[in-house]
Amino acid sequence: MTVLPALAACRALLGVVFAVAALGKLRGRDRFAAFAATLTELPWLPARWHRTVAVAVVSVEIAVAVLLTAPPTVPAGFVLAAGTLAVFTTAVAHALRAGRALRCQCFGTDAGTMGTPQLVRNGVLLTVASCGAVLAVLPGGTAADQAATVSAAAAGALAGLVLTRWDDLVYLVRPAARH
């Protein structure tokens, strides 16, 4: 059995999610400023660090997307993605537990107040990153797997796009959450 299709799906999914996240925040000064402003709800983060952390987050998102494109750097890309997602998830959970109303600017637009759905999304992404990290160090496969690998990469990219619209999907399936 080969791991190439599953690895390709994980790479594509996370690559799309991290690229869309970075590009969404960099699409204009207003979008980046809105993202940086969400950091004010993290009481443990001093105000003087908000812009620096915002720049670092976008830089890491770009780095993950780039690292996942080249086979020699794929393991590092998955590890960086998993670490980043763990930090994001912990920060959101901590802020929510402290009663803070964080706005989700994850993909460059305001998707509303963060809560359980975003923690679930991050958990899914963290699982994909962890699985990808394991798959990246297993023996690969052969060129005969090319069609399956391309199909899996396409499916992963589509799943990544769907996950970038997670908040819209939650809105559609949770009528009680509509205003």
C-alpha positions as CSV (number, residue, x, y, z in Angstrom):
1,M,0.0,0.0,0.0
2,T,1.3,3.5,-0.8
3,V,1.0,6.6,1.2
4,L,1.4,9.0,-1.7
5,P,-2.3,9.7,-2.3
6,A,-3.0,10.4,1.3
7,L,0.1,12.5,1.7
8,A,-0.9,14.5,-1.4
9,A,-4.3,15.1,0.0
10,C,-3.0,16.3,3.3
11,R,-0.4,18.6,1.6
12,A,-3.0,20.1,-0.8
13,L,-5.6,20.6,2.0
14,L,-3.3,22.4,4.4
15,G,-1.5,24.2,1.6
16,V,-4.8,25.7,0.4
17,V,-6.0,26.6,3.9
18,F,-2.8,28.3,4.9
19,A,-2.4,30.1,1.6
20,V,-6.0,31.4,1.6
21,A,-5.5,32.5,5.3
22,A,-2.4,34.5,4.5
23,L,-3.7,36.0,1.2
24,G,-7.0,36.9,2.9
25,K,-5.1,38.9,5.5
26,L,-2.8,40.5,3.0
27,R,-5.5,41.6,0.5
28,G,-5.4,45.1,1.9
29,R,-4.4,47.3,4.8
30,D,-7.9,47.2,6.2
31,R,-8.0,43.4,6.3
32,F,-4.6,43.1,7.9
33,A,-5.5,45.9,10.4
34,A,-8.8,44.1,11.2
35,F,-6.9,40.8,11.8
36,A,-4.3,42.6,14.1
37,A,-7.2,44.2,16.0
38,T,-8.6,40.8,16.9
39,L,-5.4,40.2,19.0
40,T,-6.6,42.9,21.5
41,E,-8.9,40.2,22.9
42,L,-6.0,38.1,24.0
43,P,-5.4,39.6,27.5
44,W,-2.0,37.9,27.9
45,L,-0.6,39.5,24.8
46,P,0.7,43.0,25.4
47,A,-0.6,45.7,23.0
48,R,2.9,46.6,21.8
49,W,3.1,43.0,20.4
50,H,-0.2,43.0,18.4
51,R,1.3,44.1,15.1
52,T,4.4,42.0,15.4
53,V,2.4,38.9,16.2
54,A,0.0,39.6,13.3
55,V,3.0,39.8,10.9
56,A,4.5,36.6,12.4
57,V,1.2,34.8,12.0
58,V,0.9,35.7,8.3
59,S,4.6,34.9,7.8
60,V,4.1,31.4,9.3
61,E,1.0,30.8,7.2
62,I,3.0,31.7,4.1
63,A,5.9,29.5,5.3
64,V,3.6,26.5,5.8
65,A,2.1,26.9,2.3
66,V,5.6,27.1,0.7
67,L,7.1,24.3,2.8
68,L,4.3,21.9,1.7
69,T,5.1,22.4,-2.0
70,A,8.6,20.9,-2.1
71,P,9.1,17.2,-1.1
72,P,12.3,17.8,0.9
73,T,10.5,20.4,3.1
74,V,7.1,18.7,3.4
75,P,7.8,17.2,6.9
76,A,8.8,20.6,8.2
77,G,5.7,22.1,6.7
78,F,3.5,19.6,8.5
79,V,5.3,20.1,11.8
80,L,5.0,23.9,11.5
81,A,1.3,23.6,10.5
82,A,0.6,21.4,13.5
83,G,2.5,23.6,15.9
84,T,0.7,26.7,14.5
85,L,-2.7,25.1,14.7
86,A,-2.0,24.0,18.3
87,V,-1.1,27.5,19.3
88,F,-4.1,29.0,17.5
89,T,-6.5,26.5,19.1
90,T,-5.0,27.0,22.6
91,A,-5.2,30.8,22.3
92,V,-8.8,30.6,21.1
93,A,-9.8,28.2,23.8
94,H,-8.1,30.2,26.5
95,A,-9.7,33.4,25.4
96,L,-13.2,31.8,25.2
97,R,-12.7,30.3,28.7
98,A,-11.8,33.8,29.9
99,G,-15.1,35.1,28.5
100,R,-13.5,37.0,25.6
101,A,-15.5,37.5,22.4
102,L,-12.8,36.8,19.7
103,R,-13.7,37.7,16.1
104,C,-12.7,35.2,13.5
105,Q,-10.6,37.0,10.9
106,C,-8.9,33.7,9.9
107,F,-9.3,34.1,6.2
108,G,-9.2,37.9,5.9
109,T,-12.9,38.6,6.5
110,D,-14.9,38.9,9.7
111,A,-16.7,35.6,10.1
112,G,-18.2,36.5,13.4
113,T,-17.5,35.5,16.9
114,M,-15.3,32.5,17.4
115,G,-16.6,29.5,19.4
116,T,-16.9,25.7,19.2
117,P,-17.2,25.5,15.4
118,Q,-13.8,27.2,15.0
119,L,-12.2,24.9,17.6
120,V,-13.6,21.9,15.7
121,R,-12.2,23.3,12.4
122,N,-8.8,23.8,14.0
123,G,-9.0,20.3,15.5
124,V,-9.7,18.8,12.0
125,L,-6.8,20.8,10.5
126,L,-4.5,19.8,13.4
127,T,-5.4,16.1,12.8
128,V,-4.6,16.5,9.1
129,A,-1.3,18.1,9.9
130,S,-0.4,15.4,12.4
131,C,-1.4,12.6,9.9
132,G,0.6,14.4,7.2
133,A,3.6,14.6,9.4
134,V,3.5,10.8,10.0
135,L,2.8,10.1,6.3
136,A,5.7,12.3,5.2
137,V,8.3,10.1,6.9
138,L,6.9,6.8,5.8
139,P,8.2,5.1,2.6
140,G,6.4,6.7,-0.4
141,G,5.4,4.6,-3.3
142,T,5.9,4.2,-7.0
143,A,5.1,6.4,-10.0
144,A,2.3,3.9,-10.8
145,D,0.4,5.7,-8.1
146,Q,0.4,9.0,-10.1
147,A,-3.3,9.1,-11.1
148,A,-4.4,8.3,-7.6
149,T,-2.0,10.9,-6.2
150,V,-3.3,13.6,-8.5
151,S,-6.9,12.8,-7.7
152,A,-6.2,12.8,-4.0
153,A,-4.4,16.2,-4.3
154,A,-7.4,17.6,-6.1
155,A,-9.7,16.3,-3.5
156,G,-7.5,17.7,-0.7
157,A,-7.4,21.1,-2.4
158,L,-11.2,21.1,-2.7
159,A,-11.5,20.0,1.0
160,G,-9.2,22.9,1.9
161,L,-11.4,25.4,0.0
162,V,-14.4,24.0,1.8
163,L,-12.7,24.4,5.2
164,T,-11.9,28.0,4.4
165,R,-15.7,28.5,4.2
166,W,-16.3,26.7,7.4
167,D,-18.0,29.6,9.1
168,D,-20.5,29.9,6.2
169,L,-21.2,26.2,6.4
170,V,-21.9,26.4,10.1
171,Y,-24.2,29.3,9.5
172,L,-26.2,27.3,7.0
173,V,-26.6,24.2,9.2
174,R,-27.2,26.0,12.5
175,P,-30.4,28.0,12.0
176,A,-30.5,28.9,15.6
177,A,-27.2,30.8,15.1
178,R,-28.8,33.1,12.5
179,H,-29.6,36.7,13.4
